[in-house]
Amino acid sequence: MPTGCTEEKLKGSWVVDPAKSFYYRWLGIITVAVLYNVLMIIGRTVFWKLNNSHPWIWFAIDYTCDFVYIIDMFVNSRTGYLEQGLLVRDTEKLLVNYVTSPTLKLDLISLIPSDLFYLITGISCEDGHIPCPVIVRLNRLFKLHRLIECFDRTETRTNFPNAFRICKLIFIILVVIHWNACFYFAMSSFIGFDTDRWVYSMNNTGEGFFQQYVYCFYWSTLTLTAIGEVPVPTRDEEYIFVIFDFLIGVLIFATIVGNVGSMITNMNASRAEFQSRMDAVKQYMEFRKVSKELEKRVIKWFDYLWSNKQSLDEEAVISILPDKLRAEIAMHIHLDTLKKVKLFQDCESGLLAQLVLKLRLQVFSPGDFICRKGDVGKEMYIVKRGRLSVVGDDGNIVLATLSDGSVFGELSILNIRGNKTGNRRTANVRSVGYSDCFVLSKQDLWEVLEEYPEAKEMLIERGKQILLKDGLLDEDALRRSQKERERLEDRCGRLESNLDTLTTRFARLLAEYSAGQKKIKQRLYHLEKRCELTINGNSSE
């Protein structure tokens, strides 16, 4: 059994984990079989010398690939998938999942026994007779999706993704050139060898398979890349064939080489952004010489994010919406989850609407500790999907299991006086598989509660009742804190009363000052009048 093989024995059954090395190695095996069919079926269809050389060897390789195809169907029917963050190993569920997927249809089409036509045509091909009987195996190309999957997983695993993409692009171009070379040779056979200067010349180039293929590949490369001169067509059908080749060449090098990067980025921006972030992390780990085991864990975490469509930055996507629509969307998605928290049941809708906007999704890998005993509680957690284990100090004894909808840590963010745990974690919580948890921080909760003082008092009172029920509330400390709070409130009341008295006295003094100032102005006015009259009387005398 290969190292890293993830097959598990469950009720005597064999199951493959697609995240492990065995599945990737099997993809490599099936990819070799698919590549053989992609390259050789078309080649043997038009080059009869290739098909007739060692026919029994081709016969053996063909049916070896068919046998690999059959094994691949069995592997697909036993390939696990994640449910609640854990690998499904129930063979009945795996079989139903495979039967209902489009993969089964492609696999069945690729294994249609079209080779039965060999009973009529035979397996050999007469010289100059095109197409050869092997063309009946073209349905084997419906397995091409496994080749694409292998490329995708290799791009995820490699530390040099850019170099791999360049190699993949070159490989695709070479396959297109190969197929076009085969079509050129078939076209030459249809028109007639040596009938004009455009078709393949048996007399000038050679009748051996190597000479035939090399010249056709050379002609196809020059035509599709438009980098050299080729014989000018002389017939209408030759002109049409060359026109199609030129169009294909323009498509390959003007579109793929020139614009495919930006086109893929525009068509699949989220994948490009996700891939760039993953590449950056892999390059950083490569630069920092991170261990291979940790590197595999990080890559598996990225695979989980992408396979479950959690790589999207939801907050950035809906940030363009107005606050009300954002709140409605958040409530539609998260309200049922938040209502599962006993502490928030029967709270007013406005408070819940503010809280759902504060929820943040975090993904934990298998074996990750969400919190450890003794840590200061700064967040509460709501399990969206997955399974968590409450373990002892040794990390081996499982005390309890938390599943979808479970809540923990909600009391540590209320800062309740008299809590015997002192707002610290009382247990170790570890993720069993991949787990998705909603997180609400203490700071976000208190920011919202500042706008809802009545709800704040109600939540604290509920928290006290829960702690009292669990025997985690120190009533003496609570009474002392209440008395201290009452003293503080009394002091604040007295300060407010004194401030009101001072304000009243200040207002009275201000009024008396204004009245006295008015009287002084009136007296000065009368005094000025008398002085004017006295001065005028003296002047007249």
Secondary structure, DSSP 8 states (H G I E B T S, - for coil): --TT---EEETTEEEB-TTSHHHHHHHHHHHHHHHHHHHHHHHHHH-HHHHHSSHHHHHHHHHHHHHHHHHHHHHHHTB--EETTEE---HHHHHHHHHTSHHHHHHHHHT--GGGGHHHH-S---TT--S-GGGGGGGGGGGHHHHHHHHHHHHHH-S-HHHHHHHHHHHHHHHHHHHHHHHHHHHHHHH-TTSSSSS--HHHH-SSHHHHHHHHHHHHHHHHHT-S------SHHHHHHHHHHHHHHHIIIIIIIHHHHHHHHHHTHHHHHHHHHHHHHHHHHHHTT--HHHHHHHHHHHHHHHHTT--S-HHHHHTTS-HHHHHHHHHHHHHHHHHTSGGGTT--HHHHHHHHTT-EEEEE-TT-EEE-TT-B--EEEEEEES-EEEE-TTS--EEEEE-TT-EESSGGGTT-TTBTTTTB--SEEEESS-EEEEEEEHHHHHHHHTT-HHHHHHHHHHHHHHHHHTT-B-HHHHHHHHHHHHHHHHHHHHHHHHHHHHHHHHHHHHHHHHHHHHHHHHHHHHHHHHHHHHHHHHHH-
